Amino acid sequence: MRTAAIHAGNPPNPFTRSSAPDLVMSTTFVIEPGISFSADDITENTPWVYTRWGNPTVSQLEHKLAALEGTEDCVAFASGMAAITALFLHVLKPGDHLVMSDVTYAAASELANDELPRLGIEVTRVDTSQVANVEAALRPHTRLVYLETPANPLLRLSDVEAVTQLAHQAGAAVAVDSTFATPVGLRPAASGADYVIHSLTKYICGHGDAIGGAVAGRRSDLAGLRSLAIHMGGVLSPFNAWLIIRGAATLPLRMAAHQAGALAVARYLESHPLITKVVYPGLESHPQHELAKRQLSNFSGMLTFQVADGPRAAQLLSERLEIIHYAVSLGHPRSLIIYLPTEDLLRSSFKLTPEQEASYRAYAGEGIFRLSVGLEDPADLIADLEQALAPLG
Ligand SMILES: *Cc1c(COP(=O)(O)O)cnc(C)c1O
């Protein structure tokens, strides 16, 4: 994985002999007459025409991501949400049915709850950590099962292999948002998933300075998605692709450090008298630790925790933390923390059934802190949390 992260997709430039990946910002390319202007005619061998259709730097990133995920192809997008939107529009048409994890990245939930029904697409949200829930939700017109594992923000896991077997028997494709796991932790395509989604903004870029997204999968499944991307126009900027290529080279090394840091911080938080719950897939106390060990080759750097008075602690942490930034997003070298009040999320993003709501509350109480453990010295992060939380005690 370390070699592929550096070399895949990025051979030396045959003309300039540059060793480091190069950046092509040109929006247009000098062509010969006779090239088709239809996105549908683009193949691997079409020369570069116009950057919305394809760009050498973006293409290098796509090749790298396909190599890391072990898929034939990959299509890059301007953001993770552009990738998810395009995937839904590519796979689903009016009358189709989507089975989706009841708790996912909030914007993906809102997209599915608020926009897809408008297009005549039926959506059933279930807790996909229980395979039986997926089985019960499948219908003859189910076309897609959408998982996120580990899922934001609960860090609940779904068994990709078991869900994929069921979905495929029912004639549905499977998409996995693997942003939290990264290809270092999980390769969903190896478990049969048809589409692997990433917000490249997070660990794969890894530096907090470029937004991007991607869908990896089989070439035949992605051809139509590529045309759709060209028509929708939410394509990745070559400059962002170049930054993400640069970040991806160190992904395996960074993930090892994120995991080590997160485990150290999670163990510290578990021992803290004021902290009532810590959720991290790498902890023995994670309710699905057995699945985590079987499924994940890296537990990633995301953890959540609870304290008795969440809003007060959020205020304290935002004012007093000196190293950890109180901010959204994740997967950066800098540690980031944010408080996610349960009421807010249930109202705006998730719209759960009463049973699902009870299960969410059992996990998250009044609210949880989501901590993206960065690449700092874990002892410094622990000291920072200790001093910031001190007035609570
Ligand atoms: C951030 C994120 C997204 C959305 O990605 P953007 O690049 O912000 O559009 C989707 N899924 C997960 C799990 C994320 O963390």
The ligand as an ORCA input file, in Angstrom:
! r2SCAN-3c Opt
* xyz 0 1
  C     -17.124     15.104      4.687
  C     -17.854     13.875      4.348
  C     -18.652     13.808      3.206
  C     -18.866     14.994      2.291
  O     -17.665     15.373      1.684
  P     -17.363     16.884      1.176
  O     -16.030     16.723      0.558
  O     -17.404     17.771      2.377
  O     -18.445     17.219      0.209
  C     -19.295     12.624      2.929
  N     -19.190     11.549      3.736
  C     -18.425     11.582      4.849
  C     -18.346     10.367      5.713
  C     -17.741     12.736      5.201
  O     -17.005     12.767      6.319
*
